[in-house]
Amino acid sequence: MAIATAVAVAFVVGAGSISANTNGIDVASYQGTTTSYFGQFKSYGDNFTMVKLGGRGGGEGSHYVNPKAYAQIHNADAVGMQTGGYFWGEFGDSVAEASYHAQLAVQDAQNAGLAKGSYIALDYEAGAGYNKANNTTAILTFMDAIYAAGYKPMLYSGYYYMNKNVDLSRINARYPNALWVAWYLTTANQIVPPMQYFPNMSNVKMWQYADNHFGVDGNVMVVGSLDNNTPAEDVAKPTNRPTDEQPEETADKTQYATFSGVYVADVWKKWQGKYYGVNKDMGIPVIDYNNYMPIGAITLTDKYGHKLRNQTIQGNNGRMEYFTLDGKYKVLSQTATAVEVQMNGEPVWMMKSFATIK
């Protein structure tokens, strides 16, 4: 979990706009587990620890579990450090994989004794897909599942990787101040964070400023804390968070959903004389198994989202077809993970992670 850059260029934020809040570290199976180990970092002024829970994909295999996670969480807590967890997720733009990754992350958190209400960060730094919108949908699928399980989601990556592969406006719209960004001024030992070189980004909760802070990754909290007692719902924006009920002040306000990805038309269906498109990742099996989207709402594109001159569907002939949803669709209802929208006068249920709701 180290994305180092040895450049000397500073990303300077306006003077006084960012200040160090609380310093901390993150650990994996390579680091220690004892109270004396964490007590030493407490003496250095570090007051929180993010513990690797596990991972899936790439070098992590089908499911890696950090065997030291329980002891690290327990003993960091014992010396008075706040604790959170992180999970390596190499799922690219696959919504199905992101959902399964989240299931494993919650399982690992519970087995490691990480309290409900704690942060679980998605470590997303390899395997991204070519489409930023689709990557973001998969990431939000993971974060929404973490949220629905009673934990607080966070997104970790390097400065350049995060900006290149993720639509941060969508992440920030649903989960403000949920970014954990890595950017290093130097690979030499850093005792305290050089706040004058804070990366020029908004909605950053934590900055990983060093991969060598007395031999471990050094972090600084710039917004809030890892307080386990803060309810998960307090970290999501009320107007766009995954929730079963809207707050009173927005209950009467009409909301609209937009969809910014490029999607695969898995199959075309004709039903009651009308044609519909189906994307299996977007479907909500319990509510709307087939997830029929009226063809009038669909714009046929190439895989990069460029509109095709010929808008005639190929008709399930084995050729891969792509589409976008370019409208603003009225939100009819929503649950923790799903949203019902009106498309061409018909109700359609979607996985909520695909949508930006305003």
Kinemage of the C-alpha trace (Angstrom):
@kinemage 1
@onewidth
@group {chain A} dominant
@subgroup {mainchain}
@vectorlist {calphas} color= white
{ca met a 1} P 0.000 0.000 0.000
{ca ala a 2} L 2.559 2.518 -1.108
{ca ile a 3} L 2.249 4.839 -4.055
{ca ala a 4} L 5.426 6.861 -3.864
{ca thr a 5} L 6.591 9.680 -6.054
{ca ala a 6} L 9.986 11.265 -5.657
{ca val a 7} L 9.187 14.518 -7.384
{ca ala a 8} L 9.823 17.824 -5.688
{ca val a 9} L 6.823 19.642 -7.117
{ca ala a 10} L 4.439 20.870 -4.439
{ca phe a 11} L 0.667 20.923 -4.642
{ca val a 12} L 0.231 23.937 -2.421
{ca val a 13} L -3.163 24.836 -0.990
{ca gly a 14} L -3.886 28.409 0.034
{ca ala a 15} L -2.111 29.424 3.201
{ca gly a 16} L -3.996 28.369 6.306
{ca ser a 17} L -6.683 26.443 4.418
{ca ile a 18} L -5.458 23.029 5.536
{ca ser a 19} L -3.923 22.128 8.851
{ca ala a 20} L -2.876 18.901 10.515
{ca asn a 21} L -5.556 17.428 12.751
{ca thr a 22} L -4.353 14.023 13.976
{ca asn a 23} L -1.382 11.955 12.866
{ca gly a 24} L -1.548 8.203 12.377
{ca ile a 25} L -0.235 5.141 10.574
{ca asp a 26} L -1.495 2.215 8.514
{ca val a 27} L -0.316 -1.358 8.925
{ca ala a 28} L -0.529 -4.761 7.242
{ca ser a 29} L 0.825 -8.218 7.992
{ca tyr a 30} L 4.386 -6.903 7.572
{ca gln a 31} L 4.042 -4.754 10.692
{ca gly a 32} L 3.874 -5.567 14.395
{ca thr a 33} L 0.912 -6.479 16.572
{ca thr a 34} L 1.798 -5.848 20.200
{ca thr a 35} L 0.777 -3.055 22.558
{ca ser a 36} L 4.431 -2.071 22.857
{ca tyr a 37} L 4.630 -1.764 19.061
{ca phe a 38} L 1.661 0.576 18.869
{ca gly a 39} L 2.667 2.310 22.095
{ca gln a 40} L 5.910 3.319 20.395
{ca phe a 41} L 3.995 5.054 17.624
{ca lys a 42} L 1.800 6.727 20.233
{ca ser a 43} L 4.986 8.182 21.677
{ca tyr a 44} L 5.794 9.581 18.211
{ca gly a 45} L 2.451 11.412 18.244
{ca asp a 46} L 0.440 8.958 16.125
{ca asn a 47} L -3.117 8.558 17.384
{ca phe a 48} L -4.865 6.340 14.838
{ca thr a 49} L -4.183 3.133 12.912
{ca met a 50} L -5.704 1.871 9.669
{ca val a 51} L -5.357 -1.923 9.538
{ca lys a 52} L -5.382 -4.022 6.385
{ca leu a 53} L -8.295 -6.448 6.631
{ca gly a 54} L -7.742 -8.405 3.435
{ca gly a 55} L -8.134 -8.182 -0.296
{ca arg a 56} L -9.152 -9.798 -3.554
{ca gly a 57} L -7.744 -9.639 -7.062
{ca gly a 58} L -4.249 -9.386 -8.473
{ca gly a 59} L -1.617 -10.608 -6.045
{ca glu a 60} L -4.252 -11.008 -3.341
{ca gly a 61} L -5.768 -13.996 -5.131
{ca ser a 62} L -9.394 -14.993 -4.660
{ca his a 63} L -9.421 -13.743 -1.064
{ca tyr a 64} L -6.509 -12.762 1.144
{ca val a 65} L -7.101 -12.285 4.870
{ca asn a 66} L -4.579 -10.432 7.037
{ca pro a 67} L -3.813 -12.952 9.814
{ca lys a 68} L -2.663 -10.165 12.120
{ca ala a 69} L -5.703 -7.931 11.716
{ca tyr a 70} L -7.448 -8.933 14.947
{ca ala a 71} L -4.348 -8.435 17.107
{ca gln a 72} L -3.449 -5.173 15.381
{ca ile a 73} L -6.915 -3.690 15.865
{ca his a 74} L -7.204 -4.944 19.431
{ca asn a 75} L -3.773 -3.763 20.592
{ca ala a 76} L -3.858 -0.433 18.764
{ca asp a 77} L -7.166 0.205 20.514
{ca ala a 78} L -5.661 -0.921 23.827
{ca val a 79} L -3.061 1.886 23.756
{ca gly a 80} L -5.706 4.491 22.924
{ca met a 81} L -5.407 4.695 19.137
{ca gln a 82} L -8.509 5.056 16.995
{ca thr a 83} L -8.797 2.219 14.488
{ca gly a 84} L -10.172 1.631 11.014
{ca gly a 85} L -9.639 -0.928 8.279
{ca tyr a 86} L -8.877 -1.124 4.579
{ca phe a 87} L -9.424 -3.757 1.904
{ca trp a 88} L -7.501 -4.193 -1.356
{ca gly a 89} L -10.039 -4.194 -4.188
{ca glu a 90} L -8.820 -5.006 -7.694
{ca phe a 91} L -12.189 -5.242 -9.404
{ca gly a 92} L -11.744 -2.644 -12.134
{ca asp a 93} L -15.182 -1.576 -13.371
{ca ser a 94} L -17.075 -4.767 -12.477
{ca val a 95} L -20.126 -4.027 -10.358
{ca ala a 96} L -20.627 -7.701 -9.549
{ca glu a 97} L -17.032 -8.044 -8.359
{ca ala a 98} L -17.230 -4.804 -6.378
{ca ser a 99} L -20.298 -6.099 -4.566
{ca tyr a 100} L -18.535 -9.368 -3.735
{ca his a 101} L -15.393 -7.526 -2.613
{ca ala a 102} L -17.506 -5.489 -0.209
{ca gln a 103} L -19.098 -8.646 1.172
{ca leu a 104} L -15.625 -10.042 1.871
{ca ala a 105} L -14.450 -6.756 3.382
{ca val a 106} L -17.354 -6.678 5.841
{ca gln a 107} L -16.767 -10.338 6.683
{ca asp a 108} L -13.080 -9.658 7.345
{ca ala a 109} L -13.908 -6.576 9.431
{ca gln a 110} L -16.306 -8.521 11.616
{ca asn a 111} L -13.862 -11.408 12.063
{ca ala a 112} L -11.136 -8.938 13.012
{ca gly a 113} L -13.350 -7.299 15.627
{ca leu a 114} L -13.637 -3.936 13.872
{ca ala a 115} L -16.577 -2.206 15.517
{ca lys a 116} L -19.646 -1.168 13.540
{ca gly a 117} L -19.436 2.524 12.767
{ca ser a 118} L -15.729 2.243 11.968
{ca tyr a 119} L -14.240 3.261 8.629
{ca ile a 120} L -13.496 0.672 5.967
{ca ala a 121} L -11.454 2.092 3.101
{ca leu a 122} L -11.374 0.621 -0.383
{ca asp a 123} L -7.733 0.380 -1.505
{ca tyr a 124} L -8.186 0.991 -5.245
{ca glu a 125} L -4.811 1.352 -6.908
{ca ala a 126} L -4.604 -1.312 -9.632
{ca gly a 127} L -6.717 -2.867 -12.372
{ca ala a 128} L -8.937 0.113 -13.210
{ca gly a 129} L -11.052 -0.134 -16.346
{ca tyr a 130} L -10.673 2.233 -19.318
{ca asn a 131} L -13.882 4.157 -18.542
{ca lys a 132} L -13.801 6.512 -15.577
{ca ala a 133} L -17.586 6.543 -15.137
{ca asn a 134} L -17.797 2.753 -15.003
{ca asn a 135} L -14.910 2.543 -12.531
{ca thr a 136} L -16.736 5.042 -10.346
{ca thr a 137} L -19.964 3.070 -10.463
{ca ala a 138} L -18.140 -0.040 -9.283
{ca ile a 139} L -16.391 1.914 -6.512
{ca leu a 140} L -19.701 3.351 -5.324
{ca thr a 141} L -21.170 -0.161 -5.366
{ca phe a 142} L -18.450 -1.165 -2.889
{ca met a 143} L -18.877 1.962 -0.770
{ca asp a 144} L -22.670 1.677 -0.667
{ca ala a 145} L -22.422 -1.931 0.502
{ca ile a 146} L -19.998 -0.922 3.262
{ca tyr a 147} L -22.408 1.824 4.292
{ca ala a 148} L -25.405 -0.528 4.237
{ca ala a 149} L -23.516 -2.911 6.553
{ca gly a 150} L -23.184 -0.177 9.189
{ca tyr a 151} L -19.597 0.856 8.490
{ca lys a 152} L -18.323 4.135 7.060
{ca pro a 153} L -16.799 3.977 3.573
{ca met a 154} L -13.622 5.668 2.415
{ca leu a 155} L -11.680 5.545 -0.861
{ca tyr a 156} L -7.877 5.211 -0.882
{ca ser a 157} L -5.574 5.646 -3.857
{ca gly a 158} L -2.619 7.633 -5.107
{ca tyr a 159} L -3.091 11.236 -6.233
{ca tyr a 160} L -2.480 10.559 -9.930
{ca tyr a 161} L -4.263 7.200 -10.104
{ca met a 162} L -7.335 8.524 -8.324
{ca asn a 163} L -7.688 11.569 -10.552
{ca lys a 164} L -7.045 9.594 -13.739
{ca asn a 165} L -9.446 6.722 -13.109
{ca val a 166} L -12.250 7.980 -10.847
{ca asp a 167} L -14.970 10.612 -11.229
{ca leu a 168} L -14.398 12.184 -7.848
{ca ser a 169} L -17.380 14.521 -8.219
{ca arg a 170} L -19.682 11.492 -7.947
{ca ile a 171} L -17.836 10.100 -4.932
{ca asn a 172} L -17.904 13.478 -3.217
{ca ala a 173} L -21.588 14.013 -4.005
{ca arg a 174} L -22.546 10.926 -2.034
{ca tyr a 175} L -19.732 10.719 0.516
{ca pro a 176} L -18.164 14.129 1.222
{ca asn a 177} L -14.738 14.066 2.860
{ca ala a 178} L -14.250 10.348 2.241
{ca leu a 179} L -11.004 10.425 0.234
{ca trp a 180} L -7.724 9.046 1.529
{ca val a 181} L -5.052 10.179 -0.886
{ca ala a 182} L -1.397 9.155 -1.107
{ca trp a 183} L 1.204 11.644 -2.308
{ca tyr a 184} L 4.786 11.707 -1.064
{ca leu a 185} L 7.230 14.581 -1.225
{ca thr a 186} L 10.124 12.215 -0.505
{ca thr a 187} L 10.788 8.586 0.340
{ca ala a 188} L 13.109 9.576 3.178
{ca asn a 189} L 11.916 9.286 6.781
{ca gln a 190} L 9.318 11.921 7.634
{ca ile a 191} L 8.548 12.526 11.273
{ca val a 192} L 5.627 14.933 10.759
{ca pro a 193} L 3.495 15.753 7.709
{ca pro a 194} L 4.746 18.686 5.578
{ca met a 195} L 1.375 20.420 5.402
{ca gln a 196} L 2.658 23.095 3.019
{ca tyr a 197} L 2.783 20.341 0.372
{ca phe a 198} L -0.760 19.090 0.906
{ca pro a 199} L -2.119 17.871 -2.467
{ca asn a 200} L -4.474 20.287 -4.169
{ca met a 201} L -7.693 18.301 -3.799
{ca ser a 202} L -11.031 18.805 -2.130
{ca asn a 203} L -12.943 16.375 0.096
{ca val a 204} L -9.757 14.754 1.419
{ca lys a 205} L -10.231 13.206 4.835
{ca met a 206} L -6.771 11.692 5.189
{ca trp a 207} L -3.449 12.312 3.495
{ca gln a 208} L -0.863 9.553 3.358
{ca tyr a 209} L 2.169 11.804 3.302
{ca ala a 210} L 4.918 9.202 3.685
{ca asp a 211} L 5.773 5.589 3.037
{ca asn a 212} L 8.585 5.955 5.562
{ca his a 213} L 7.450 7.291 8.905
{ca phe a 214} L 9.655 5.348 11.277
{ca gly a 215} L 9.378 2.465 8.822
{ca val a 216} L 5.610 2.526 8.142
{ca asp a 217} L 3.183 4.644 6.148
{ca gly a 218} L 2.540 8.017 7.752
{ca asn a 219} L -0.898 9.624 7.576
{ca val a 220} L -2.571 12.771 8.769
{ca met a 221} L -6.264 13.321 9.394
{ca val a 222} L -7.365 16.670 7.987
{ca val a 223} L -11.131 16.344 8.528
{ca gly a 224} L -12.806 14.842 11.574
{ca ser a 225} L -11.578 11.598 13.108
{ca leu a 226} L -12.056 7.827 13.001
{ca asp a 227} L -14.566 8.010 15.851
{ca asn a 228} L -16.353 4.653 15.948
{ca asn a 229} L -19.257 6.210 17.843
{ca thr a 230} L -20.270 8.418 14.919
{ca pro a 231} L -23.182 6.763 13.065
{ca ala a 232} L -22.463 5.713 9.501
{ca glu a 233} L -25.238 7.923 8.142
{ca asp a 234} L -23.444 11.039 9.366
{ca val a 235} L -20.736 10.637 6.713
{ca ala a 236} L -23.034 10.531 3.679
{ca lys a 237} L -24.617 13.590 2.110
{ca pro a 238} L -28.319 13.613 3.093
{ca thr a 239} L -29.629 14.350 -0.412
{ca asn a 240} L -27.678 11.597 -2.137
{ca arg a 241} L -26.791 8.955 0.431
{ca pro a 242} L -28.054 5.367 0.314
{ca thr a 243} L -31.013 5.553 2.663
{ca asp a 244} L -34.473 4.068 3.018
{ca glu a 245} L -36.012 7.397 3.973
{ca gln a 246} L -35.323 10.939 2.873
{ca pro a 247} L -34.833 13.598 5.562
{ca glu a 248} L -37.804 15.838 6.293
{ca glu a 249} L -36.268 18.892 4.667
{ca thr a 250} L -35.878 17.042 1.303
{ca ala a 251} L -38.896 14.730 1.459
{ca asp a 252} L -41.061 17.008 -0.713
{ca lys a 253} L -38.325 17.952 -3.153
{ca thr a 254} L -38.389 16.222 -6.526
{ca gln a 255} L -35.076 14.530 -7.218
{ca tyr a 256} L -33.580 13.400 -10.495
{ca ala a 257} L -31.063 10.698 -11.337
{ca thr a 258} L -28.432 10.849 -14.040
{ca phe a 259} L -26.228 8.032 -15.342
{ca ser a 260} L -22.769 8.820 -16.689
{ca gly a 261} L -21.409 5.404 -17.667
{ca val a 262} L -21.131 3.398 -20.863
{ca tyr a 263} L -23.088 0.181 -20.434
{ca val a 264} L -23.306 -3.159 -22.230
{ca ala a 265} L -26.621 -4.168 -23.740
{ca asp a 266} L -26.599 -7.747 -22.469
{ca val a 267} L -29.848 -8.542 -24.214
{ca trp a 268} L -32.762 -6.872 -25.997
{ca lys a 269} L -36.321 -7.835 -25.076
{ca lys a 270} L -39.685 -7.330 -26.738
{ca trp a 271} L -42.587 -7.180 -24.309
{ca gln a 272} L -46.179 -6.134 -25.031
{ca gly a 273} L -45.164 -4.748 -28.391
{ca lys a 274} L -42.321 -2.586 -27.049
{ca tyr a 275} L -38.540 -3.055 -27.114
{ca tyr a 276} L -36.342 -2.832 -24.008
{ca gly a 277} L -32.660 -3.017 -23.209
{ca val a 278} L -31.245 -5.050 -20.323
{ca asn a 279} L -27.979 -4.636 -18.444
{ca lys a 280} L -27.643 -7.412 -15.882
{ca asp a 281} L -25.340 -5.472 -13.540
{ca met a 282} L -27.894 -2.690 -13.195
{ca gly a 283} L -30.764 -5.054 -12.453
{ca ile a 284} L -32.334 -5.490 -9.032
{ca pro a 285} L -33.331 -9.179 -8.976
{ca val a 286} L -35.604 -8.919 -5.955
{ca ile a 287} L -37.516 -5.931 -7.307
{ca asp a 288} L -37.203 -6.069 -11.081
{ca tyr a 289} L -35.442 -9.219 -12.199
{ca asn a 290} L -35.070 -8.305 -15.864
{ca asn a 291} L -34.602 -4.547 -15.394
{ca tyr a 292} L -36.230 -3.594 -18.666
{ca met a 293} L -35.189 -0.115 -19.828
{ca pro a 294} L -37.392 1.449 -22.536
{ca ile a 295} L -35.435 1.622 -25.765
{ca gly a 296} L -36.432 5.269 -26.180
{ca ala a 297} L -34.195 6.167 -23.217
{ca ile a 298} L -31.163 4.402 -24.704
{ca thr a 299} L -28.505 5.955 -26.941
{ca leu a 300} L -26.375 3.410 -28.824
{ca thr a 301} L -22.634 4.155 -28.646
{ca asp a 302} L -19.241 2.578 -29.134
{ca lys a 303} L -17.434 1.317 -26.040
{ca tyr a 304} L -16.027 4.799 -25.430
{ca gly a 305} L -19.451 6.431 -25.311
{ca his a 306} L -19.409 8.004 -28.799
{ca lys a 307} L -22.894 8.071 -30.275
{ca leu a 308} L -23.432 5.790 -33.277
{ca arg a 309} L -24.926 7.245 -36.419
{ca asn a 310} L -27.039 4.105 -36.813
{ca gln a 311} L -29.337 3.805 -33.788
{ca thr a 312} L -30.823 0.466 -34.873
{ca ile a 313} L -30.244 -2.385 -32.428
{ca gln a 314} L -28.528 -5.533 -33.759
{ca gly a 315} L -30.992 -7.865 -32.050
{ca asn a 316} L -28.979 -10.263 -29.894
{ca asn a 317} L -26.787 -11.501 -32.743
{ca gly a 318} L -23.712 -12.004 -30.539
{ca arg a 319} L -22.157 -8.667 -31.345
{ca met a 320} L -21.290 -6.532 -28.312
{ca glu a 321} L -23.443 -3.406 -28.150
{ca tyr a 322} L -23.008 -0.406 -25.850
{ca phe a 323} L -25.302 2.397 -24.746
{ca thr a 324} L -25.592 5.453 -22.541
{ca leu a 325} L -28.516 6.942 -20.633
{ca asp a 326} L -28.371 10.652 -21.348
{ca gly a 327} L -31.493 11.970 -19.659
{ca lys a 328} L -32.463 13.248 -16.224
{ca tyr a 329} L -34.871 10.752 -14.738
{ca lys a 330} L -37.343 11.534 -11.997
{ca val a 331} L -36.726 9.548 -8.808
{ca leu a 332} L -39.893 7.732 -7.757
{ca ser a 333} L -38.501 5.899 -4.716
{ca gln a 334} L -35.285 4.510 -3.309
{ca thr a 335} L -33.889 2.031 -0.826
{ca ala a 336} L -30.440 1.582 0.671
{ca thr a 337} L -29.013 0.189 -2.559
{ca ala a 338} L -31.645 0.747 -5.263
{ca val a 339} L -33.394 3.654 -6.934
{ca glu a 340} L -36.643 3.617 -8.934
{ca val a 341} L -36.683 6.143 -11.777
{ca gln a 342} L -39.146 7.129 -14.444
{ca met a 343} L -37.932 6.391 -17.985
{ca asn a 344} L -40.153 7.236 -20.921
{ca gly a 345} L -43.149 7.150 -18.615
{ca glu a 346} L -42.292 3.735 -17.131
{ca pro a 347} L -40.850 2.868 -13.692
{ca val a 348} L -37.417 1.224 -13.787
{ca trp a 349} L -35.326 0.025 -10.830
{ca met a 350} L -31.548 0.478 -10.872
{ca met a 351} L -28.625 -0.319 -8.627
{ca lys a 352} L -28.122 2.981 -6.840
{ca ser a 353} L -24.369 3.020 -7.387
{ca phe a 354} L -24.958 3.725 -11.076
{ca ala a 355} L -26.832 6.949 -10.354
{ca thr a 356} L -26.033 10.480 -9.290
{ca ile a 357} L -29.109 11.810 -7.513
{ca lys a 358} L -29.810 15.510 -7.066
